[in-house]
């Protein structure tokens, strides 16, 4: 595991904040984030129905943005973070989503949206890991099997990740339908037709007790993927790896940071150690 090195963040000249006003049930709107950003010298770009976030981000970079932030859910965060990595720009996370998974593990106070904006002013900078699947960046995890199907359900966003993990073992059994997935763990053991494969950017802490508000991942700087495979016949298996390949006979339904995505096999995962420069408000840095 790498040491958590932090440094004082440099002043910014053309910072940008992308605001999803509907994310998290309208958190950004209720907090009046766009106006508060303007007052701090940050250019807010408020997303409207039909907007292409990747296109807006690339335009902001072309216009000279020197920091990219987003107030929205984890899916929006990943899009903006991917551009920040590609252009070597600092990234700001404002927790205006529903669960704010990445913000929790980053150490950002999820109940202090206004304070999170101070990442553009009085801030420290950290370099944290990100991960990719078939070249697509993710911040939290990629879920396959029953989770990949679950994210397509309207009720998914009301579920809790840990509750799903804890209950998954109770619904697995010899009669479970085959997923067609195949993955090899670090010991060379082949897992065929696992009901669940969860690949995360840094490993989760699955051991109890689970305390509300505690980080799901002890670190975002281990330089490894966390891999969990739950087979129809328990027990499951968890391990870490720098790269991973998952094969399947057909297109795979996946959840990437909570967004439903279809992926063409084989699925190739990799971790990018320290690839994302993250600015965190000094009041949230701990």
N, C-alpha and C positions, 0 to 999 in steps of 0.2 A: 504494500500500500504506500502511496506517495504521501509526503507531508503536505499539509494544507498551507500553501504559501499564499500570502495576500500582500497587496501593495496599494498605496494611495492611488486613486484613479485620477488621470489627467483631466484638466478642464476640457469642455466640449464647445464646439463652435456651431455645428449644425445638427443637433440631435433631433431624432424623429420618434414619435410614438404612434403606433397603429392601434386604433381603438375599435374593438368589436362591441357596439353598444348593447347588443342583445345577449351577449355571453353571460352565463351565470345568472340568468333571470333579470338582466339589466343592471348589474352591479356598477358598471362603468358610468352609465347614465345617472344613476342615483348619487354616485360620488362626484358627479360633475367633473370627470377627469379631463375632458378635452379643454375646458376653460382653465382648470388648475395647471394643466401642462403649459398653456400659452403664457400664463403668469410667470412661469419659471423659464421662459425662453425656449420651450420645446415645441416643435411643430407637430400638432396632432393631425393624424389622417384618419378620419372616422369612416369605417367601412359601411357601405350601403349594399342593399340586396343586388346581387349580380356582379359585384366587384370581384376581380381576380387578385387575391392577396399577393401571390408570387409576382405578378406583373407590377403591382403598386410598390412592392419592396424594391424590385430592380430599378424602377424609375427613381425612387428616392435615393438609391445608391448613385445612379447616374447624375443626379442633381447635386451630389456632394455631401450627403448625409455622413456624419462621422460617428454616429451611434444609432443602433436600431433597437427599439423596444416595442413591446406589445402588451396591451391590456386585453386579455381574452383567455380562452381555454387552452388546454395543452396542445391541441391540434394546430391552432394558430401560432402558438409559441414555437413549435417545431419548424413551421414554414419560415418564420423570421430568423430563427436561430441558424437554419441552414444557410441563409444568405449572409448572416454575420460570419459564419465559419468560412464561406467561400471568399468573402472580401476582407477577411481579417479585421473585422470591426467589432467593437464591444457591443454586448447584448444586455438589455434590461428586461427583467420579468416583473410585470405588474399583475398581481393575482386577482384577475377579474373573471375567472371561470367558475365552474361549479365545484370541482374538488381541488383544483390547483395543486396537483400531485408534484409537479416539478418544483414549484415555489416552496412547498413543504420541505422537500429534501435539500433544497438549496439554502434553507434557513431564512427565507423571506417571511415576514409576518403576514399571514393570509388575511388578517382582519384590519390591516393598515394600508389601504390602497394609496392614500395620500402620502404616507411615509415612504412607500415604495418608489414614488416619483423622485425622491431625493437621491436615488441612484444616479440621476443625471447631474447632480450637483455635489453634495458632500458624500463621497462614496469610496468604497474599496473595490479592488478588482481581483477576481479569482479566475484561474483557468481550470475548467472542469471538462470531464469526458463527455463525448456524445457517441452514438452508435449508428450504424447503418444496416439496412437490409436491402439487398439488390441495388445499392447506391442511394437509397432514400434515407435521410436522416431521421432518427427518433431520439427523444429525450428520456422517455420513461420505459416503455416496453412494447413488444410485439406479442400478441396473443394468437395462438393457433388452436385448432380443434374446437371444443365446445365454447371456448371464449371467443374465437374468431367468428362463430355463429352468433354468440350472445350479443355482440356489439351491433348487430343488425336489428335487434329487437327494440321497440320504442321504450321499453322499461329499463334498458341498460343503464342509462345515465343516473338512474335513481339507486343503482346497486352499489355496494361497497366492495372494492377490490379485495380486501382481506376477507370479507365474508364469503366471496366467491371462492377464494383459495381454500378457506377452511371447510366449506361445504362440498367442494368438488369431490373429495375422497368418498363422500357418502353416496354420491350418485354414480360412481364408477363401479363397474362390475363386469364379469365375463360376458354378459349379454349386451354390453355397450356396442354401438355400431362402429365399424372400422372407419378410421379417419384417412387411411392411406399414407399417413406421415411416417417418415423414417428418420431417426436421428441417432448418432453414435456419441456416447458420453466419453468423459476423459479417461475412463478405464477400458475403453474399447467395447463396452457392452452396447449392443444394438437394441434400440427401442422401436418396435414396430407397432403402428396403429395406436400411439398414445392418445388418450382422450384430451389431454391438455399439453401444450408446449408453450411455456412462457419464457421469452428471451428479453432480458432487461439490460439497460444501460447501467452497469454496476449491479451487484447482487443485492437482493432484498434480505432483510432479517426476518426469517419466518418463525423463529423461536419466540414463544410467549414470555412475559406478558405483553399484550398489545395495549399500549396506553394511548388514549385519544390525543391527537395532535403531535405524536412523536414521529420522527422521520421513519419512512419505510425503508430507505437505504442508508446505512450508516455513513457512507461516503459516496461522492461522485468523482473520486479521483483514484480509484483502484487500478484503472487501466484494464479492466476485465468486464466481460459480459457475465450476467447471472443467467443460468439456465435451469429451468424446472420442467421435468417431464413426469406426468402422472399417467401411468399405464392402466389399462382396464383391470389388470390384476395387480393390486398394490403390493409392496409400497412404492411410492414415487422416488424420484432421484433428483437431487439438486447438485449442481457443480458450477465451476467458473471456467471461462475459456476466453481467449483473445479473438478467436474466429470460430464460426460454426456453420455447418451446412445441413439443411433439412431438405430431404427429397420427398417427392409426392408424384403420383401418376397423373395429376390434373391440376388445374388452377386452384390455388389455395385461398380460402376465405380467411382474412386476417383482420385483427384490430391493431392499428398502429397509433399509439397514444390516444386510444379511444375512438379513432376514426375507422370506419369500415373500408377495407381496401382488398382488392383481388391481386394476388401475386403469382407470377409465373415461376414454376420450379425450374431448377433447384433454388432454394432460398439461401443466400449467402450473407451471413452476418459478420460484422467486424466492429471493434471498438476503436475510437479515435482518441487516444489519451490527450487530455489537456487542450483539445482543439477549439473549445469555446471560451472566449473571454467574457466573463460575466461581471457587470457592475452591480454592487449591492449597496443600498443605503447604509451609511455608517451606523445608523440606529438599529439596523437589522443584523449587522455583521456580528457574529458571536463565535 
